Amino acid sequence: MRLNDERVLLHIGERLKARRHQLNLSQGEVAMRLGVSYQQIQKYERGENRIAACSLYRLAMVLDIPVAWFYEGLSPNAEGKISDPDAGAVNIALSKIGDASLRRNLVELINNFARLSLRPMDRSAS
């Protein structure tokens, strides 16, 4: 399996886990609704197994999200590699915060840090 394939599987798995946590569902509950074993959900979340297109569609219906949601944030960087894996960890952490206003504020804070890191450093001030 190519590196990018692994990254895509991990990304989809992280998104699945984040949404499952957001809905307070166990792996068993999702598995039962999807018609697979909870071990299969574990493998999906770890990026160990590919999710067939029809299963991804059913999973999106179970989780009440569009299929495209699984791919959000999955864009190649300048080197053609998938975005930093820390992005998935941040997404999972944010999904665990129940207060929508707090989540939006944290996203805004992260975006502000990102904008600051893109600015050239003013070396004359030191």
C-alpha positions, 0 to 999 in steps of 0.5 A: 500500500502506498503512503498516500493510501495509508494516509487516506485510510487513517484520515477517514478512520479518524473522521469516523471515530470523531463523529462516533464520539460526537454522537456518543455512540460505541463501536458496537452501536455503529457496527450494529447499525451498519451490519458489521462487527465492532472489530470491523469498526475498530479496523476502519478507525485505525485505518487497517481496513478499507471501507467499500464505497457502499459501506461508506455510504451506509456509514454516512447515513448511520452517522447523519453526515454526507459522504464527502465529510469523511474527506474534508481536510484531506488535501495534498500539501506542496509535496503531494503528501496528505496534510499533517496527521496532527490535524486529525488529532485536533479534529478529534479533540474539537469533536469532544467539546460539546459547547459549539461556541467554545469550538468555534472560538478554538478554531478561530484561535488556531486559524489566528496562530496559522496566519501568524506562522505564515507571516515573515518574521520581523528581525529588525525588532530584536 
